[in-house]
């Protein structure tokens, strides 16, 4: 990061995000970084609910793509009610609305998923859990990958903010033996001590851009872009660019079982660039089929990183990912159609 002086401005820059406790903490992290870099520039915050916050009953798999979490915020941005949107980068669609741009990506927290076991239970990993144990997660990516290795476990949807999910987990009459949650959110919310074990590759490949915070602005807002350039972390931005390019070519949304793992070895001389080791995978919903590939290449720009991710996606497509994703699309359309018919019958 840099402490370059901010451009001269009389504006108060408004940072906006969702109303959840985690979103507010993440927004404050970005605000504090900007305030430290630019002590004479005023920053404020604004929080609002999104479509994903309103609907806490249906499975994410049936609710659509990542815009579920960003659409209302982007309307406020484009209407100039706010100036910067703070996102969990994994929730941001790979194609932004016209006139919007990602201007900064902050240093990434550990992107791994974690196992959180119900209080009072002795299990320290998934291998120890008896047949029929119920694991809570709202992610089809996690379910698909874990079904491959743990067909004896039962996976059940769980929605709500982290505090709600933890309450459901620990309820005496609750169904859950454990939850699978993103480690970054647990740590930022102060729940790190409840993590039982981390679930990294090959057991579980994390979501694209998981653990990173991205700041979206109007593409023509040069002042905001200049401010954010001083807090952006290029190694995180490049790694996420590679992952997002892979997802973009696969045409996957937030409810598609695409997993990734990225290691970035930076150049020893301190110049921008290094070796990216990128693995991607696509898994069928029942866990029966799994396509996985790894590429390792030297990159010298963010564009190089994106090209690497796109090449990885093409290899995955050529080796079976397209058939899996097409089946998932058909399955979602069928379930949505069934749900709409059920709603129509109920309404009648």
LINDAWO-V927049 format. One line per field, one symbol per residue. ss: DSSP state (A for helix, B for strand, O for the rest). phi: phi as a letter, one per 20 degrees, with the letter a starting at -180 (. if undefined). A space follows every 50 residues. Layout:
ss: ???
phi: ???
This chain:
ss: OOOOOOOOOOOBBBBBBBOOAAAAAAAAAAAAAAAAAOOOOBBBBBBBOO AAAAOOOOOAAAOOOAAAAOAAAAAAAAOOOOOBBBBBAAAOOOOOOOOB BBBBBOOOOOOOBBBBBOOOOOOOOAAAOOOOOBBBOOOAAAAAAAAAAO OOOBBBOOOOOAAAAAAAAAOOOOOOOBBBBBAAAAAAOOOAAAOOBBBO OOOOOBOOOOOOBBBBBBOOOAAAAAAAAOOOOAAAAAAAAAAAAAAAAA OOOOOOOBBBBBBBBBOOOOOOOBBBBBBBBBBOOOOOOBBBBBBBBBBO OAAAAAAAAAAAAAAAAAAAAAAAAAAAAAAAAAAAAAAAAAAAAAAO
phi: .cdgffffbdfeeeecafefgfffffffffgffffffcfeeecccbcbec gfffdddffggeeoeffgecgfffffffemfcdbddcfffeegfdefgnd bedbcegffgefececeggneefdbffeffgnfedeaedffffgffffec feeddcfbdofffffffffeggdfeeeacdcffgfgffenegfefeaede fefbeffgmgndddddcffeefffffffgedfdfffgfffffffffffff leefddfddbbcdcefffenffpqdedddcbccffemfcbdbbcccbecc bfffffffffffffffffdpfgffffffffffffffffffffffffff
